[in-house]
Amino acid sequence: QMQLAESGGGLVQAGGSLRLSCAVSGGTVSQIAMAWFRRAPGKEREFVAFIRWSSETYYSDTVKGRFTISTDNAKNTVYLQMNSLKPEDTAVYYCAADEYLYSMTWYKGEEYDYWGQGTQVTVFS
């Protein structure tokens, strides 16, 4: 059974940066698909970024160029580096994982079997 634990959220001023971490146990980040999603108050869950086999990456249009997803295979951890943060990035951020996601449907939350508990990111102007 895979377990995911996010950390790194917090309060930051617009234009600032945060780095979220997702520590993985029961799985190997270099061998699975992982993603970050977010849910803002009153909104549906939204895809943010995806990484597969520690190399193939995709981003939503709203964060492309500002956010970077990466893995540290030695630490078995996935990161989301968030730069140039905006108030509209305020949300609870979740990491997700799946061992068998080989298709191009990485943006769909229902594709992932494992989820973390979430970490709050608040961006103020």
N, C-alpha and C positions, 0 to 999 in steps of 0.2 A: 504494500500500500504506500503510495507516494504521498509525501507531505510537503507543503509549501509554506514558508513563513516570510512575509514581507516586513520591511522596516525602512526607515529613512524619510517618512513623511514629515510634514510640519507646516509652519507658517512662514511665508516668504513674500517679500515685496515684488510687485510686478517688475519684470526685467531680470529678476534673480534666477538662481539655479538651485536644483535639488537633485540628489541621486537616490533613487529607490533601489533596494536590494530585495532579492527573493532567494532565500536559501532553500535548497532542495534536498530532501532525504528520501531514500527508497527509489531513487532514479538517478540517471546520469545525464547532466544537461547537454553534453556533447552528442547524445544519442536520441534525444527526444525533441519534440516541438514545444516551444514555450511562447507565451504572449502576455502582454499587459492590456488590461481593459480598465475602464473607469466608469463610474456612475456618479453623475452630478445630482444634486437635490432636485427632485421632480422630473428627472429625465431617465431615459432608458440607458441600459448599459451600452457602452461605446467601445469599439476596438481602438487600440492605440498603436501597438507595435507587436511584431512577431519575429521570432528567430527560430531557425530549424537547423539542427546539427552544428550549432555554433557558427554558422556562416551565412546562410540564406536569410535575408531580412526584408521585412515589408513594414510600411508605416501608413497610418491614416493621413489623408491630405492635410488635416488640421494641425498635425504635429511635425510633418516632414520638414526637415531642415533645422528643427529646434530640439528634437528628442533623438537619442541614440540608444538602441538596445544592444546589449553585449553579454557575453558570458565569461566567467572565470572558471575554467574547467578544474583547476586545482582546488578551488573553494566550492565547486559545484553550486555556483550562484549565478543568477541572472540579474543584470542591472538595467535600470532605465535612467539614463542621464537626461535631465530636463533643463534646458537653457531657455533664456528669453521668455520666462513664464508670464502668462497673462491671467487676469482674473477668471476668464472663462475656462482655464485649466483646473479650477477648483473642483475637486471630486474625491471620492474614495477610489483608490487605485488598487486593482487586484492583479496578481499574477496567476496564470493558468498554465497547465501542462497536459500534454497527451503523448502517449507512447507510439501511437499508430496514425498520426495525422500526416498523410502523404499527399493529400489533394491540395487544391488551391483555395479551399474554404477556410483558411486560417483566420478569417475575420469574423467567423461565426462562433459565438460563445458556446453554443451547444455542441461544438466539436471537441470540447475539452472535458476530460474526466476529472481533473484535479484542480482545486482552487485554493488560494490562500484566504486569509481572514480579512485582508484589506488594510490599507494604510491611508490616512487622511492627508490630503494636500490642500492647503488653503493659500490662495494668492490674493493679496490685497493691493489696491492701487493707492 
